[in-house]
Amino acid sequence: MQRFEDKTVVVTGGGGGIGGATCRRFAREGARVAVLDLNPGAAETVAARIEAEAEGGRALALRCDITERASVDAAVAAVLERFGAIDVLVNNAGWDVFRPFTKTEPAQWEKLIAINLTGALHMHHAVLPGMAARKAGRIVNIASDAARVGSSGEAVYAACKGGLVAFTKTIAREHARHGITANVVCPGPTDTALFADYKEGAGNPEKLMEAFTRSIPLGRIGQPDDLPGAILFFASDDAAFVTGQVLSVSGGLTMNG
């Protein structure tokens, strides 16, 4: 029996690099996967690949703007109608702008907060009541090592992700009595579209890539497929007694403990 057979998993930002890899891995392990993304074409591409590659793969692509509560509620209702109860929520969607804090503007702060923090709050608020009623559920929030150690040029993003870490720990405490676990995965530099924007914003992407590669003990930038293992662990029964924890997946770039 596969680990997620008969489980329904919702992944925000499911059309992107880490999100897409996570959706495909859940599907290969038996889950019904709802692929939520602001870009419906990206979500549909991931869902189609799941249904083509995973034997009996079941996927639902949904456009969802996590910054708008009505959009979140509509997406959650569509998942419930199609697949039934939501067993796992992975809050993966994110966005960043790369520049020193004093060179940013309040409109950018608002967008960063809306996507990276408020959007996750919307998803929790929409999904948690059902999990609490069933006294079962797994939540995995994707933050960033920027939340743990800071990152130059990402002040507001780091603040949002730090807030997500603190929020997750609080949800873990509030809902432990309901049998719900909530944990955080913090990627380090990972070869995604967001990281490509980061390199371009730095002005010298080749030099930045070389510096990152030298600083990572395992000697390379992370790939999207490096993340699903940690995410699925927290979502699985293997982590039934693990909650409120933060795991860095960064090739050793940041170490703690």
C-alpha positions in Angstrom: 0.0 0.0 0.0 1.3 3.4 -0.9 1.7 6.0 1.8 -0.9 8.4 0.5 -3.5 6.0 -1.0 -7.0 7.4 -0.6 -5.6 10.7 0.7 -6.5 14.1 -0.8 -3.6 16.6 -1.0 -3.9 20.3 -1.8 -0.7 22.1 -3.0 -0.6 25.9 -3.6 1.8 27.1 -6.2 1.5 23.6 -7.6 2.3 24.7 -11.1 5.8 25.9 -10.3 9.1 24.1 -9.8 9.0 22.9 -6.2 5.2 22.7 -6.3 5.0 20.7 -9.4 7.7 18.2 -8.2 5.7 17.9 -4.9 2.4 17.3 -6.7 4.0 14.6 -8.9 5.6 12.8 -6.0 2.3 12.8 -4.0 0.6 11.3 -7.0 3.2 8.6 -7.5 2.6 7.6 -3.8 -1.2 7.2 -4.4 -2.6 10.6 -3.5 -5.4 12.5 -5.2 -3.8 15.8 -5.9 -5.4 19.3 -6.2 -2.9 21.5 -8.1 -3.7 25.1 -7.2 -1.9 28.0 -9.0 -2.5 31.5 -10.0 -1.5 30.4 -13.5 -4.2 27.9 -14.7 -2.1 26.8 -17.6 0.8 25.8 -15.3 -1.6 23.9 -13.0 -3.2 22.1 -15.9 0.3 21.1 -17.3 1.2 19.5 -13.9 -2.2 17.8 -13.6 -2.0 16.4 -17.1 1.5 15.1 -16.5 0.3 13.3 -13.3 -2.6 11.7 -15.1 -0.2 10.6 -17.9 2.7 9.3 -15.8 1.2 8.0 -12.5 -0.7 4.8 -12.9 -4.2 5.7 -12.0 -3.1 9.3 -11.2 -5.8 11.6 -10.1 -5.3 15.3 -10.3 -7.4 18.4 -10.4 -6.1 21.7 -11.7 -7.6 24.9 -10.2 -6.8 28.5 -10.7 -6.5 30.0 -7.2 -5.4 33.5 -6.2 -4.5 32.9 -2.5 -4.5 36.6 -1.8 -8.3 36.7 -2.4 -10.4 34.8 0.1 -13.3 34.3 -2.3 -10.9 32.5 -4.7 -9.5 30.3 -1.9 -13.0 29.4 -0.8 -14.1 28.5 -4.3 -11.0 26.3 -4.9 -11.4 24.5 -1.6 -15.1 23.9 -2.4 -14.1 22.5 -5.8 -11.6 20.1 -4.2 -14.2 18.9 -1.6 -16.8 18.4 -4.4 -14.4 16.4 -6.5 -12.3 14.5 -4.0 -13.9 14.8 -0.6 -12.2 15.7 2.6 -8.7 17.3 2.5 -6.1 15.3 4.3 -3.0 17.3 3.5 -2.4 21.0 2.8 0.9 22.1 1.4 1.3 25.9 1.4 4.0 26.4 -1.2 3.0 29.5 -3.3 5.4 32.4 -2.9 6.8 35.5 -4.6 9.7 37.8 -4.0 11.3 41.0 -5.2 15.1 41.2 -4.8 16.5 44.6 -3.7 17.7 46.3 -0.5 14.9 47.3 1.8 15.4 51.0 1.4 14.9 50.7 -2.3 11.6 48.9 -2.0 8.2 50.6 -1.9 5.1 50.0 0.3 3.1 48.7 -2.6 5.8 45.9 -2.9 5.6 45.2 0.8 1.8 44.8 0.5 2.1 42.3 -2.4 4.9 40.3 -0.6 2.8 40.1 2.6 -0.4 39.2 0.7 1.2 36.3 -1.2 3.8 35.0 1.3 1.8 35.4 4.5 -1.8 36.4 4.1 -2.3 33.8 1.4 -1.2 31.0 3.7 -3.5 32.3 6.4 -6.5 32.2 3.9 -5.7 28.6 3.1 -5.4 27.5 6.7 -8.6 29.3 7.6 -10.5 27.6 4.8 -9.1 24.1 5.4 -8.5 23.8 9.2 -12.2 23.6 10.2 -12.7 20.4 8.2 -9.5 18.8 9.5 -10.5 19.7 13.1 -14.0 18.2 12.7 -12.4 14.9 11.5 -9.7 15.1 14.1 -7.0 14.4 11.5 -4.8 16.4 9.1 -1.3 17.3 8.0 -0.1 20.8 7.1 3.3 21.5 5.6 4.2 25.1 5.1 7.1 26.0 2.7 9.0 28.9 4.2 12.7 29.7 3.4 16.1 29.7 5.1 15.7 33.4 4.7 13.3 33.1 7.7 16.0 31.4 9.8 19.1 33.4 9.0 18.0 36.4 6.9 19.0 37.1 3.3 20.3 40.3 1.8 17.8 41.9 -0.6 14.9 39.9 0.8 14.0 41.8 4.0 10.2 41.7 3.6 10.1 38.2 2.1 12.2 37.0 5.1 9.9 38.7 7.5 6.9 37.0 5.9 8.5 33.6 6.0 9.6 34.2 9.6 6.0 35.0 10.3 4.9 31.8 8.6 7.3 29.8 10.8 5.9 31.4 14.0 2.3 31.0 12.7 2.9 27.3 12.0 4.2 26.6 15.5 1.1 28.3 17.0 -1.2 26.3 14.8 0.6 23.2 15.8 -0.1 24.0 19.5 -3.7 25.0 18.9 -4.7 22.0 16.8 -2.6 19.2 18.4 -5.8 18.2 20.3 -7.5 17.7 16.9 -4.9 15.3 15.7 -3.5 17.8 13.2 0.2 18.3 12.7 1.8 21.5 11.2 5.5 21.7 10.2 7.7 23.8 8.1 10.2 23.0 5.3 12.8 25.8 4.6 14.4 25.5 1.2 17.8 27.0 0.6 18.8 28.3 -2.9 16.9 26.2 -5.3 16.9 26.2 -9.1 13.4 27.6 -9.7 12.0 30.6 -11.6 12.1 32.6 -8.4 15.8 31.9 -8.0 16.4 32.9 -11.6 14.8 36.3 -10.8 16.9 36.6 -7.8 20.1 36.0 -9.8 19.0 38.6 -12.4 18.2 41.1 -9.7 21.7 40.7 -8.3 23.2 42.0 -11.5 25.8 39.4 -12.0 24.1 36.0 -12.0 27.1 33.9 -13.0 29.2 35.3 -10.1 26.3 34.8 -7.7 25.8 31.2 -8.8 29.5 30.5 -8.3 29.4 32.0 -4.8 26.4 30.0 -3.8 27.8 26.8 -5.1 31.1 27.4 -3.2 29.2 28.1 0.1 27.0 25.0 0.0 28.8 22.1 1.6 27.1 19.6 -0.8 28.6 21.6 -3.7 25.5 22.4 -5.7 22.3 24.5 -5.9 19.2 22.6 -4.9 16.8 21.2 -7.5 13.0 21.1 -7.1 13.1 17.3 -6.8 15.3 17.8 -3.6 12.2 19.1 -1.7 9.4 16.6 -2.0 11.1 14.0 0.2 11.0 16.3 3.3 7.5 17.6 2.5 6.1 14.1 2.1 7.8 13.0 5.3 5.9 15.6 7.3 2.7 14.8 5.5 3.0 11.0 6.2 2.2 8.8 9.1 5.9 8.4 9.7 5.7 12.0 11.1 2.6 11.3 13.2 4.5 12.4 16.4 6.2 15.4 14.8 4.7 18.8 14.9 5.8 22.5 15.1 9.2 21.6 13.6 11.3 23.4 11.0 13.5 21.5 8.6 16.1 23.2 6.4 16.7 21.6 2.9 19.7 23.6 1.8 22.6 21.2 1.1 24.1 22.3 4.4 24.2 26.0 3.6 22.6 26.8 7.0 23.2 24.5 9.9 21.5 24.7 13.3 21.4 22.5 16.4 
